[in-house]
Amino acid sequence: MADAVQALAVLAVVLAVAWPARRAATLARQPAVIGEITLGLVAVPALTAAAGPGLVGTLLPSGVTGHLHTVGLAGLALYLTGVGHGARPRRGEVSPRSYGRLLAGSLLPGLVAGVLLAVWVVRRGVPGERGTAPTTALVLLLAAAFAVTAVPVLARILTDRSLTDTTEGRLSVLVAVSIDALTWLVLTAALAVAAGGGGRLVRALAVIAGGAVAAVLLRHLLRRESVGRLSARWPTAAAAVLGAVAIAAALATERAGLTAIFGAVLVGLAVPRDGEPGTRDGGRGPRDRAVRSVERCGLLLVPVFFVTTGLQVSVDGPDGFSWTTFGLVLLLATAAKVGGGYAGARAARLPARTALRFGVLMNTRGLTEIAVLQAGLSAGILSPGLFLALVLMALVTTAATGPLLSVTDRGRLTAGARPRVAATAPARTATWAPLRPAARPPAHPAAGPPSRPASEELSHDED
């Protein structure tokens, strides 16, 4: 009981301090979430330096941090339910083949970059630069670390920059969730090799398969007209039930050995959009309103997740740290994610500027990356020096997302200043519809002017 009361007091402090941290990040032209992450990472070192480790242990015992972690995880689950619901592509926006190209471009170069770094570290043989685990575990862990994209941080950046309902926003979340599940499997395999057992990997595979089946069943249930009528009659109860299901799914997947993100996003994907086939509600119907209510509640508590996760991260001293290694890590990470994401998006026939923005978004790593690295450090796979180099890479790449998006925004505005070729064309002429054969437009009357090819219109409005 005492821990719960103390946790409530600390929760109030965290929510109060998170606001100036977000404001400071905004003034520095960074996404607000960068301020929350930084607050979590520097809070414990700052308190330790100011008051000593004894006071920190008194203020933040394990029971209190456990309660805070649960609250933050609940907020994250509620928020990601809304993100997952909005991430499903619009009809005709992406084909399975295009999605496969996006996923391959965003995942495979990162895996290769991690393997290359592992080979470089092993061949260099610098004392203290690698951990004590087998080389196979190091290769798998670095592959996962370079491939991962931070779904929570990505979602916050999309919200802050009003990109949630754009093509690159929806597809980046959808691909990032898939990558997160796959890289968690790779991480589990690395930890299993380090520990000398494969039971964790089998359990993770079972969780993914079971979660997918549960999401399909939930979707069939929620598509019923009776569910829509009940949601319209009792909207508050509908939102409460949906939130409880999302939190339960997130906690279940986390305790089963997988990331909580997977369970929460699956719930969001399972909720049908009102107006889809099988539902009679149009536009902003009762299901959509329930999801939006859940997402707003989660958005209030998401700072607790970022701050408390940062509190649990330990950054040790520079033993084994090399600036050369850090430079190589940063170069490989950026090239793999931005370049690979861009190449995959272009292969999926996205316009060039949209593809570049997609690659920049996939380079967001944040605390998901740091959580992977922390697991590797605890298992003896990473040395403190290599861990520090990778943490710095995660922070730099995440902080670079906002400025790089601003650069592409300026390019888009400059391109948008050019005169349009077809003044009578509708505003959404250039909407991306890859690999979907479009019907030919009806022929113009003989007296009318000849139409311009669609490719010329696209070249003037890539976004």
Secondary structure by P-SEA (a helix, b strand, c coil): caaaaaaaaaaaaaaaaaaaaaaaaaaacccaaaaaaaaaaaaaaaaaacccaaaaaaaccaaaaaaaaaaaaaaaaaaaaaaaaacccccccccaaaaaaaaaaacaaaaaaaaaaaaaaaaaccccccccccaaaaaaaaaaaaacccaaaaaaaaaaacccccaaaaaaaaaaaaaaaaaaaaaaaaaaaaacccaaaaaaaaaaaaaaaaaaaaaaaaacaaaaaaaaacaaaaaaaaaaaaaaaaaaaaaacccaaaaaaaaaaacccccccccccccccaaaaaaaaaaaaaaacaaaaaaaaaaaccccccccccaaaaaaaaaaaaaaaaaaaaaaaaaacccaaaaaaaaaaaacccaaaaaaaaaaaaaccccaaaaaaaaaaaaaaaaaaaaaaaaaaaaaaaaaaccccccccccccccccccccccccccccccccccccaaaaaaaccc
